[in-house]
Amino acid sequence: MTTDITWEEFCELYYETAKKYASVHLQKQKDKLGKLDKRVDQQYVKDAAVLAALEKTYAHFDMSRGTKITTYLSTIVHNEIVDVLTKESKAAAMKSDIEDMKTAVRAISDDPSGDSLDKLVPKLEEAIARLSPSDQVILGYYLEDKSSYIAKSSETLNISEAYVSVRRNRIMKLLPKLMGMTRDDYLLQNYKADIQFMGKNIVTHTSFREPVPNPILPSLDLEKMAVRLAGLLAEDQE
């Protein structure tokens, strides 16, 4: 900011104002969205937005442009509220997905207590192998880096980032179902049938469908993905 005012003096002047703006803009977002995820810490959203807005205003506000500093600050607070709220809502949704999956996996595993989720690696690997190639890519990027998987998946698959986020949610719900497939389901999934009609007779030939590399991202290692996923499911179990 083009002034000799110190950071401490700046906060004394505008901290309370920024807090009021944060409350106002958060309420506007709640009205706009209809409701907020109950798991989102609204106080954290306001505090984070206030601090970021004060820092940016102090660093970039130019008094010579004629704009009132309070108007500038209000705009920055609004932008930060939207940004932080979006990030916290996504984080809350991710946490819910994982918790829901932990519950589902325990229900179908041989170890309902969840104390030895590492034993589930083979089952997890089989379930991951049953996902579509694009779902494997999204899950692979997610398990590799939660902060960048949306952008990477969007670029690799040429799909919108919004779709990636929704699809990851559905993958987490789908995996336990794939793990709980019956033997017959597994055979149907892993064998192909060639049916030939000969008059009234039907001759069926079955052959095992060998696992193949992911056609979109051949570098994907399903076993490593399963290990990472088992580790994710085992978090906070102690």
ABEGO torsion letter per residue (X at the ends): XBBABBAAAAAAAAAAAAAAAAAAAAAAAAAAAGBBBAABBAAAAAAAAAAAAAAAAAAABBAAAGBBAAAAAAAAAAAAAAAAAAAAAAAAAAAAAAAAAAAAAAAABABAAGABAAAAAAAAAAAAAABBAAAAAAAAAAAABAAAAAAAAAAAAGBBAAAAAAAAAAAAAAAAAAAABBAAAAAAAABBBBBBBBEABBBBBBBBBBBBBBAABAABBAAAAAAAAAAAAABGAX
